[in-house]
Amino acid sequence: MSIHVVDHPLVRHFVTSLRDEKTKPSQFRSQCKRLTTLLAIEASKDFHFQHTEVQTPLEKTSGGVITGPLVAVPVLRAGLGMLDPIVELFPDVSVGYIGLARDEETAVASSYYVKLPPDIEGLTVFILDPMLATGGSAAQAIDQLILAGAEIIIMLSI
């Protein structure tokens, strides 16, 4: 497993805004969406694409289209705030959900809901969870996906 931190001035700007106690809820949601878009662009930079030819209004030209299905799995409920930008960038994305609740005394998360698309084996899966904290919930979400057959898992966290 590798970790990639997106160190871009816009990312730092939006994260600073999220951390500011004066940020209003509507601004927070908006900044979260913008950050998710930037993270998704970075996370998808190595996606496979197929060369193709298209007809423009003037002439034929070559280009590329992303191949392979994508699955987005927000960790309920906070991850739902990251789902819209993924759907906007990848309109054909399949969506699943993982619900985790953390015990306040032990800080251990337990699963209360798992609904994943069938046959996710071999597909790229984005886990969406804005808060990484200790990584316990992330590890549990990843374990759930591995049990379901997922092999290519990319976690997007703010």
C-alpha contacts under 8 A as a table, 3 or more apart, distances in Angstrom:
res1	aa1	res2	aa2	distance
6	V	11	V	7.18
6	V	39	L	7.22
6	V	42	E	7.53
7	D	11	V	6.76
7	D	12	R	7.08
8	H	11	V	5.20
8	H	12	R	6.34
9	P	12	R	5.12
9	P	13	H	6.08
10	L	13	H	4.93
10	L	14	F	6.19
11	V	14	F	5.24
11	V	15	V	6.06
11	V	35	L	6.27
11	V	38	L	7.36
12	R	15	V	5.14
12	R	16	T	6.03
13	H	16	T	5.26
13	H	17	S	6.38
14	F	17	S	5.01
14	F	18	L	6.26
14	F	31	Q	5.76
14	F	32	C	7.73
14	F	34	R	7.76
14	F	35	L	6.60
15	V	18	L	5.00
15	V	19	R	6.27
15	V	31	Q	7.90
15	V	35	L	7.81
15	V	158	I	7.59
16	T	19	R	5.15
16	T	20	D	6.29
17	S	20	D	5.21
17	S	23	T	6.46
17	S	28	F	7.55
17	S	31	Q	7.44
18	L	21	E	7.95
18	L	23	T	6.64
18	L	28	F	5.74
18	L	31	Q	6.93
18	L	32	C	7.64
19	R	23	T	7.80
20	D	23	T	5.54
23	T	27	Q	6.17
23	T	28	F	6.25
24	K	27	Q	5.24
24	K	28	F	6.13
25	P	28	F	4.88
25	P	29	R	6.24
26	S	29	R	5.28
26	S	30	S	6.26
27	Q	30	S	5.01
27	Q	31	Q	6.04
28	F	31	Q	5.21
28	F	32	C	6.08
29	R	32	C	5.06
29	R	33	K	6.31
29	R	81	G	6.92
30	S	33	K	5.23
30	S	34	R	6.34
31	Q	34	R	5.02
31	Q	35	L	6.04
32	C	35	L	5.11
32	C	36	T	6.10
32	C	81	G	6.99
32	C	82	M	6.80
32	C	158	I	7.95
33	K	36	T	5.08
33	K	37	T	6.27
33	K	81	G	6.94
33	K	82	M	5.94
33	K	84	D	7.38
33	K	85	P	5.98
34	R	37	T	5.15
34	R	38	L	6.46
34	R	85	P	7.71
35	L	38	L	5.13
35	L	39	L	6.14
35	L	158	I	7.35
36	T	39	L	4.98
36	T	40	A	5.96
36	T	82	M	5.85
36	T	85	P	6.43
36	T	86	I	7.55
36	T	156	L	7.63
36	T	158	I	7.66
37	T	40	A	5.15
37	T	41	I	6.18
37	T	85	P	5.62
37	T	86	I	7.00
37	T	89	L	7.78
38	L	41	I	5.19
38	L	42	E	6.31
39	L	42	E	5.15
39	L	43	A	5.97
39	L	156	L	6.71
40	A	43	A	4.90
40	A	44	S	5.95
40	A	86	I	7.00
40	A	156	L	7.49
41	I	44	S	5.33
41	I	45	K	6.34
42	E	45	K	5.43
43	A	46	D	7.42
43	A	154	I	7.46
43	A	156	L	7.97
44	S	47	F	5.23
47	F	66	I	6.74
47	F	67	T	7.78
48	H	66	I	5.93
48	H	67	T	5.93
48	H	68	G	7.68
49	F	64	G	5.81
49	F	65	V	5.11
49	F	66	I	4.08
49	F	67	T	5.09
50	Q	64	G	5.25
50	Q	65	V	5.36
50	Q	66	I	6.35
50	Q	67	T	6.29
51	H	62	S	6.98
51	H	63	G	5.70
51	H	64	G	4.35
51	H	65	V	6.67
52	T	62	S	5.66
52	T	63	G	5.36
52	T	64	G	5.40
52	T	65	V	7.08
53	E	60	K	6.64
53	E	61	T	5.58
53	E	62	S	4.30
53	E	63	G	6.02
53	E	64	G	7.94
54	V	60	K	5.57
54	V	61	T	5.57
54	V	62	S	6.26
54	V	63	G	7.30
55	Q	58	L	7.63
55	Q	59	E	5.80
55	Q	60	K	4.29
55	Q	61	T	6.38
56	T	59	E	5.23
56	T	60	K	5.76
56	T	61	T	6.99
68	G	123	L	7.15
68	G	124	T	7.95
69	P	92	D	7.55
69	P	93	V	6.73
69	P	94	S	7.77
69	P	123	L	6.13
69	P	124	T	7.02
70	L	90	F	7.89
70	L	92	D	7.65
70	L	93	V	5.11
70	L	94	S	6.34
70	L	123	L	6.12
70	L	124	T	5.17
70	L	125	V	5.98
70	L	126	F	7.66
71	V	93	V	5.46
71	V	94	S	4.65
71	V	95	V	5.60
71	V	96	G	7.17
71	V	117	P	7.87
71	V	120	I	7.69
71	V	123	L	7.07
71	V	124	T	6.24
71	V	125	V	4.64
71	V	126	F	6.18
72	A	83	L	7.42
72	A	86	I	7.47
72	A	93	V	6.66
72	A	94	S	6.25
72	A	95	V	4.93
72	A	96	G	6.29
72	A	125	V	5.72
72	A	126	F	4.73
72	A	127	I	6.09
72	A	128	L	7.11
73	V	95	V	5.81
73	V	96	G	4.72
73	V	97	Y	5.09
73	V	98	I	6.78
73	V	116	L	7.74
73	V	125	V	7.10
73	V	126	F	6.04
73	V	127	I	4.83
73	V	128	L	5.93
74	P	77	R	7.60
74	P	78	A	7.72
74	P	79	G	4.37
74	P	80	L	5.60
74	P	82	M	7.36
74	P	83	L	6.68
74	P	96	G	7.12
74	P	97	Y	5.54
74	P	98	I	6.56
74	P	127	I	5.72
74	P	128	L	4.33
74	P	129	D	6.14
75	V	78	A	6.60
75	V	79	G	4.82
75	V	80	L	7.20
75	V	97	Y	6.23
75	V	98	I	4.96
75	V	99	G	5.71
75	V	100	L	6.94
75	V	127	I	7.10
75	V	128	L	6.03
75	V	129	D	5.52
75	V	141	A	7.49
76	L	79	G	5.61
76	L	80	L	6.43
76	L	97	Y	6.84
76	L	98	I	6.04
76	L	99	G	4.73
76	L	100	L	6.65
77	R	80	L	5.65
77	R	81	G	7.96
77	R	99	G	7.31
78	A	81	G	6.00
78	A	82	M	7.91
78	A	129	D	6.35
78	A	130	P	6.59
78	A	131	M	7.92
79	G	82	M	5.41
79	G	83	L	6.83
79	G	128	L	5.00
79	G	129	D	4.39
79	G	130	P	6.05
80	L	83	L	5.20
80	L	84	D	7.77
80	L	128	L	7.66
81	G	84	D	7.02
82	M	85	P	6.33
82	M	86	I	7.10
82	M	128	L	6.29
82	M	129	D	7.51
82	M	130	P	7.46
83	L	86	I	5.33
83	L	87	V	6.36
83	L	128	L	7.26
84	D	87	V	5.15
84	D	88	E	6.14
85	P	88	E	4.96
85	P	89	L	6.15
86	I	89	L	5.19
86	I	90	F	5.85
86	I	91	P	7.85
86	I	93	V	7.86
87	V	90	F	5.05
87	V	91	P	4.96
87	V	92	D	7.45
87	V	93	V	6.33
88	E	91	P	5.65
90	F	93	V	5.57
94	S	117	P	6.80
95	V	116	L	7.17
95	V	117	P	6.80
96	G	114	V	7.78
96	G	115	K	5.42
96	G	116	L	4.22
96	G	117	P	5.83
97	Y	113	Y	7.45
97	Y	114	V	5.80
97	Y	115	K	5.14
97	Y	116	L	6.16
98	I	111	S	7.44
98	I	112	Y	7.92
98	I	113	Y	5.59
98	I	114	V	4.57
98	I	115	K	6.47
98	I	116	L	7.90
98	I	141	A	6.80
99	G	111	S	5.79
99	G	112	Y	5.42
99	G	113	Y	4.59
99	G	114	V	6.27
100	L	109	A	5.90
100	L	110	S	5.44
100	L	111	S	4.49
100	L	112	Y	5.83
100	L	113	Y	7.13
100	L	137	S	6.98
101	A	109	A	5.19
101	A	110	S	5.41
101	A	111	S	6.47
101	A	112	Y	7.01
102	R	107	A	5.64
102	R	108	V	5.40
102	R	109	A	3.91
102	R	110	S	6.26
103	D	106	T	5.54
103	D	107	A	5.05
103	D	108	V	5.50
103	D	109	A	6.07
103	D	110	S	7.66
104	E	107	A	5.24
104	E	108	V	7.82
108	V	136	G	7.00
108	V	137	S	7.94
109	A	136	G	6.90
109	A	137	S	5.89
109	A	140	Q	7.69
111	S	114	V	7.47
111	S	140	Q	7.98
114	V	144	Q	7.98
116	L	120	I	7.97
117	P	120	I	6.44
119	D	149	G	7.63
120	I	123	L	5.41
120	I	148	A	7.07
120	I	149	G	6.23
120	I	150	A	5.58
121	E	148	A	7.42
121	E	149	G	4.66
121	E	150	A	4.75
121	E	151	E	6.45
122	G	149	G	7.59
122	G	150	A	6.09
122	G	151	E	5.65
122	G	152	I	6.67
123	L	150	A	6.60
123	L	151	E	7.08
123	L	152	I	6.35
124	T	150	A	7.61
124	T	151	E	7.44
124	T	152	I	4.84
124	T	153	I	6.00
124	T	154	I	7.44
125	V	150	A	7.20
125	V	152	I	6.14
125	V	153	I	4.86
125	V	154	I	6.05
126	F	153	I	6.08
126	F	154	I	4.85
126	F	155	M	5.64
126	F	156	L	6.69
127	I	141	A	7.71
127	I	142	I	7.94
127	I	153	I	7.20
127	I	154	I	6.19
127	I	155	M	4.63
127	I	156	L	5.99
128	L	155	M	6.26
128	L	156	L	5.19
128	L	157	S	6.47
129	D	132	L	6.97
129	D	138	A	7.78
129	D	155	M	7.61
129	D	156	L	6.42
129	D	157	S	5.28
129	D	158	I	7.54
130	P	156	L	7.22
130	P	157	S	4.45
130	P	158	I	4.59
131	M	157	S	6.12
131	M	158	I	6.20
132	L	135	G	5.38
132	L	137	S	7.73
132	L	138	A	6.88
132	L	157	S	6.20
132	L	158	I	7.49
133	A	136	G	7.93
134	T	137	S	7.88
135	G	138	A	5.04
135	G	139	A	6.06
136	G	139	A	5.16
136	G	140	Q	6.31
137	S	140	Q	5.05
137	S	141	A	6.11
138	A	141	A	5.11
138	A	142	I	6.11
138	A	155	M	7.90
139	A	142	I	5.08
139	A	143	D	6.11
140	Q	143	D	4.98
140	Q	144	Q	6.23
141	A	144	Q	5.12
141	A	145	L	6.40
142	I	145	L	5.12
142	I	146	I	6.18
142	I	153	I	7.45
143	D	146	I	5.06
143	D	147	L	6.15
144	Q	147	L	5.15
144	Q	148	A	6.38
145	L	148	A	4.98
145	L	149	G	6.39
145	L	150	A	5.32
146	I	149	G	5.00
146	I	150	A	4.94
146	I	151	E	6.57
147	L	150	A	7.38
150	A	153	I	6.89
